[in-house]
Amino acid sequence: MSTPFPFTAVVGQEDLRLALLLNAVSPAVGGVLVRGEKGTAKSTAVRALSALLPAVDVVPGCRFSCAPAAPDPDCPDGPHEPGAGTRRPARMVELPVGASEDRLVGALDIERALAEGVKAFEPGLLAEAHRGILYVDEVNLLHDHLVDLLLDAAAMGASYVEREGVSVRHAARFLLVGTMNPEEGELRPQLLDRFGLTVEVSASREPDQRVEVVRRRLAHDDDPEAFAARWAEEEAAVRTRIVAARELLPSVRLGDGALRQIAATCAAFEVDGMRADIVMARTATALAAWAGRTDVLAEDVRQAALLALPHRRRRNPFDAPGLDEDKLDETLEEFGGPDDDPDPDPGGPGGGDGQPSPDDAPQGGDTAARPEAGESGQPASGAGEQQAVRASQPFRTKVLTVPGLGDGAAGRRSRARTEHGRTTGARRPRGALTKLHLAATVQAAAPHQRARGRSGRGLVMRRDDLRQATREGREGNLVLFVVDASGSMAARRRMAAVKGAVLSLLLDAYQRRDKVGLVTFRGSAADVALPPTSSVDAAAARLESLPTGGRTPLAAGLLKAHDVLRVERLRDPARRALVVVVTDGRATGGAEPVVLAGRAAGLLAAEGVASVVVDCESGPVRLGLAGRLAEELGATAVTLDELRADSITGLVRNVQGTQRTVRRAA
């Protein structure tokens, strides 16, 4: 087994290390979500923590790590009699992004359950992580239903498996740690709230600190054992401190003054629900125990707020997590109680206990959302480049879907064959059986009962009788925006409305778990402002900074969209695309621009690409050019007003109907 990088050798990242240690002291805090750019020691610190956790006593032979002194009465391997056990190190279990539900929660042997009436259960990763660490790298890329199962188990301390009337429950208490890069997409606010603490990490900009990071990394890679030995004393000291803090934790007093500060802080920052108050209280208590104190002080409440509240303040999907520290200090001072420390130092370590101060880390991956140099191209003769205008207020849009039945990643937009959803039929299982279709299974077995010598009440089952349920749900799509940024769109009020409409569609894409891409065209060329990504935040930032001006190379924009779709089909062939063209339909610049635009549109239509044209033409005189473009694309044309959810009905039906007409004509 390779020697992990020592936890105490990690350079900087004080907030990250503190949050992990607090959860090691008190797992009831609820886990840690680590947000940050790649290469910032997120995974290194998490893996190193497992070596600091105290060893655990387990019942010999129990697959669910029951404690010998108090075994789980509902353990599937039980019942266990209290007694002596064996000691082993605490485990760190990694959950892969592509894991199945059965791998996470465990699987029942349905064949034995039906034929023999026994609960043959194969434990999953939740059982393996019990009394240890469950680590999810790139948790924002994990399927939503797996995240729901994971967080439910973490909150309840138990995992439940229910299949066709057969139920298994086992304990699942673990320290949950998730890491994510915001550039690759965000978690839903509901899921963010389920993580107890969050920390933002970024690479240091100090040359001396970066030098030390490289020096330690190279030393570890050259001789891991010798490097770990140099840090063994520091590791042992932290391990001893964790044990002492755990023992002190039940004696820590959370006074009325600290409780008032916690409640006032959550109310001042308008945090939804009561989970934040509870997490802050547990975190402040763990901070006091970590510092070796039995009383919670104002500095503990302040540090708890900095760790527990930033990710709970996202009011919409495009808000970056953060906390106004001046407002926090004012609230703590206003609601300070008589049992607070008389001279706390909110910005520094508490009472010489080595507790690090909060970092001024940048918020929310803004670097990934800056427009790339040269994305706008050179404006041709005509209207000059204008400054970017802000988007108007977003609104709820009509649902745009891709016609047909897909097989893409789970989401909430278009119809698809999925593992979760309504049952539509049955088939023979390919590989392991995951969703039993009971009626079809019984129907397959019934004709063979006499030949199999059935004598009792139960069915005589064979593996060939089993039938897998086929289900229909929703998938996420690639929504590729092709936005006209030419001079004809440059009127400030008009462009603000256009950006507001695209921002509304981006919000819809975020909620429906789509990938998004952004192609813009103006001047003499088209550019990929944002390659297809799961980070809708990045698309919104690129849209906000988009300038306008120049001619209208519509054909170039459509051809660029065609190229993007071609490459994306190679990367992710199961994900279907929806192209949203936002334009007034004008085509200028070059020889025969209108003819070229028609040919480019015909190329997309011939490949059956589902498209929608958002007609941005305004004014008393309308040329209807966007409508003609929609006909050439085989798409539906909608105006900005018609895009609103409270306007025209049947938009989805029209999109699908048009696509069917195009396919028949082809």
Salt bridges, closest charged atoms under 4 A:
ASP57 OD1 - ARG87 NE 2.96
ASP72 OD2 - ARG169 NH1 3.04
ASP74 OD2 - ARG169 NH1 3.78
ASP77 OD1 - ARG63 NH2 2.80
GLU94 OE2 - ARG47 NE 3.00
GLU101 OE1 - HIS420 NE2 3.13
GLU101 OE1 - LYS435 NZ 3.75
ASP102 OD1 - ARG163 NH2 2.54
GLU111 OE1 - ARG463 NH2 2.78
GLU116 OE1 - ARG112 NE 3.52
ASP144 OD2 - ARG188 NE 3.44
ASP144 OD2 - ARG412 NH1 3.28
ASP144 OD2 - ARG513 NE 3.21
ASP148 OD1 - ARG188 NH2 3.66
ASP152 OD1 - ARG194 NH2 2.93
GLU186 OE1 - ARG35 NH1 2.75
GLU186 OE2 - ARG314 NH1 3.41
ASP193 OD2 - ARG275 NH1 2.59
ASP193 OD1 - ARG312 NE 2.71
GLU200 OE2 - ARG35 NE 2.51
GLU212 OE1 - ARG215 NH1 2.70
GLU212 OE2 - ARG216 NE 2.81
ASP221 OD1 - ARG217 NH2 3.18
ASP221 OD1 - HIS220 ND1 3.55
ASP272 OD1 - ARG315 NH2 3.70
ASP295 OD1 - ARG253 NE 3.11
GLU299 OE2 - ARG293 NH2 3.80
ASP300 OD2 - ARG293 NH1 2.79
GLU325 OE1 - ARG302 NH2 2.88
ASP329 OD1 - ARG302 NE 2.70
GLU372 OE2 - ARG542 NH1 3.74
GLU385 OE1 - ARG522 NH2 2.82
ASP407 OD2 - ARG417 NH2 2.70
ASP465 OD2 - ARG452 NH1 2.59
GLU472 OE2 - ARG415 NE 2.76
GLU472 OE2 - ARG422 NH2 3.44
GLU475 OE2 - ARG576 NH2 2.70
ASP508 OD2 - ARG413 NH2 2.88
ASP508 OD1 - ARG512 NE 2.80
ASP514 OD2 - ARG413 NE 2.64
GLU544 OE2 - ARG390 NH1 3.87
ASP563 OD1 - HIS562 ND1 3.95
GLU568 OE2 - LYS515 NZ 2.65
GLU568 OE1 - ARG571 NH1 3.87
ASP572 OD2 - ARG575 NE 3.06
ASP584 OD2 - ARG494 NH2 3.26
ASP584 OD2 - ARG586 NH1 3.05
GLU607 OE2 - HIS562 NE2 2.85
GLU607 OE1 - ARG569 NH2 3.07
